Amino acid sequence: MSWVPSARETSIGRFLTNICEPYLEPFRKIIPPIGMIDISPIVALLVIRFASSYGLHGLYNMIVRFM
């Protein structure tokens, strides 16, 4: 939405904002923007990818390896 700022005022833009912002907000609190670039959506997508690929089983195996 930052590439087309006028799209935020449309009904589709408001819909996407209502869906995405609750998920992105915690990442934005942790990861500060680098200059003018917000990398929190990239990290959020990587978390979704990790969760869908490995889920709890993968998380358990990762914890066991570190112990």
C-alpha positions in Angstrom: 0.0 0.0 0.0 3.0 2.3 0.5 3.7 2.2 -3.2 0.3 3.6 -4.1 -0.7 5.9 -1.2 -4.0 6.9 -2.7 -5.1 3.2 -2.6 -5.4 3.4 1.2 -8.6 5.4 1.0 -10.4 2.9 -1.2 -12.6 0.2 0.2 -10.2 -2.4 -0.8 -7.3 -0.5 0.8 -9.2 -0.2 4.1 -10.1 -3.9 4.0 -6.5 -5.0 3.4 -5.4 -2.6 6.2 -7.9 -4.1 8.6 -6.7 -7.6 7.8 -2.9 -7.0 7.7 -2.2 -4.4 10.4 -3.1 -6.6 13.5 -0.5 -9.1 12.2 2.1 -6.6 11.2 1.9 -4.4 14.3 4.0 -6.6 16.7 6.7 -6.9 14.0 6.8 -3.2 13.6 7.2 -2.7 17.3 10.2 -5.0 17.3 11.9 -4.2 14.0 12.5 -0.5 13.4 12.5 0.8 9.8 15.8 1.1 8.1 15.8 4.6 6.7 12.6 4.8 4.7 12.3 1.0 4.3 10.0 -1.1 6.5 11.3 -4.7 6.5 8.7 -5.9 9.0 6.4 -7.4 6.3 9.3 -9.4 5.0 10.0 -10.8 8.4 6.2 -11.5 8.9 6.1 -13.4 5.7 9.1 -15.5 6.7 7.4 -16.3 10.0 4.3 -17.4 8.1 6.4 -19.5 5.8 8.3 -21.1 8.7 5.1 -21.9 10.6 3.4 -23.4 7.5 6.5 -25.5 6.6 7.6 -26.7 10.0 4.8 -26.0 12.4 5.1 -27.2 16.0 7.0 -30.3 15.1 9.7 -28.3 13.5 9.8 -25.9 16.4 10.1 -28.8 18.8 13.0 -30.3 16.8 14.8 -27.0 16.7 14.5 -26.6 20.5 15.7 -30.2 21.1 18.8 -29.5 18.9 19.8 -26.5 20.9 19.6 -28.4 24.2 
